[in-house]
Amino acid sequence: MSDVAIIDYGMGNLRSVAKAVEHVAPGKTVVVTSDPEVVAAAGRVVFPGQGAMPDCMRELDLRGLRASVLEAAASKPFLGICIGEQMLFGHSEEGDVPGLGILSGNVVRFPDANMVAADGARLKVPHMGWNRVRQRIAHPLWEGIPDGERFYFVHSYFVRPDELSLVAAETDYGLMFTSAVARDNIFAVQFHPEKSAQAGLRMLANFMSWAP
C-alpha cells in the first residue's frame, strides 16, 4: 500500500507532480500508477492532467480507471489538479463531453467578450502564467498560504459549479472564475501547485497531512 497514488491515464507530465510530492513528504511512498488496484490501495490520491477534456475522458476509460477515481473521490483525501479538477464536473464545453459528474456544474471556455484587461489590452487565451488566488473559504489546504498568493495557471476552460458552497477560491482574468473547489474529502484546483514555487509546495504538504 502506498501513501499516495498519482493517477496516470496518459495525459500530462506527472513526473513534476510526483517530485513535488516527494519533496514535501520525505519518507512517504509516492507512486505514479495506471493500475486501478494500486489506486484503490493508496492512502490518498492525486488526480492531475493536461490536454483536451475529450482525450482525457477517453484515456481514463481506456485504462479502466473511472471506477477507481469515483471510489477514491468518495472515500479518501483526493486532490484534483487542472484537467483533474475539470473532469470532476458534469459536462465540458470542450468537445461537448460529459465529465465524471462527481461535482455539480459545468466546464466553460473563457468568453471572448470578457478578455479585456483593466487598461483595455486584450487578454490571451489560454490563460498562462502567474495570477492571484482569492480564498473564499477557510480550509486546511490553505494553511500557511496568504490570501491573494500567486499560483501558476495554463488553461482555456474553467469550472462553473452549480453550488456556491463548492467554491474554495476565485481568480480574476477578465472575469472572476472559480480556481479551486472543495467538498468533504475532495479539494481540486485549476492551477498547478507543482509549478507554483513555495505556495504550491505548501499546498501539497498540507494535502499530505490533511485528515478530512
Buried (B, 14 or more C-beta within 10 A) or exposed (E): EBBBBBBBBBBBEBEEBBEBBBEBBEEBEBBBBBBBEBBBEBBBBBBBBBEBBEBBBBBBEEBEBBEBBBBBBEEBBBBBBBBBBBBBBBBBEBEEBEBBEBBEBBBBEBEEEEBEEEEEEEBEBEBEEEBBBBBBEEBBBBEEBEEEBBBBBBBEBBBBBEEEEBBBBBBBBBBEBBBBBBBEBBBBBBBBBBBBEEBBBBBBBBBBEBEB
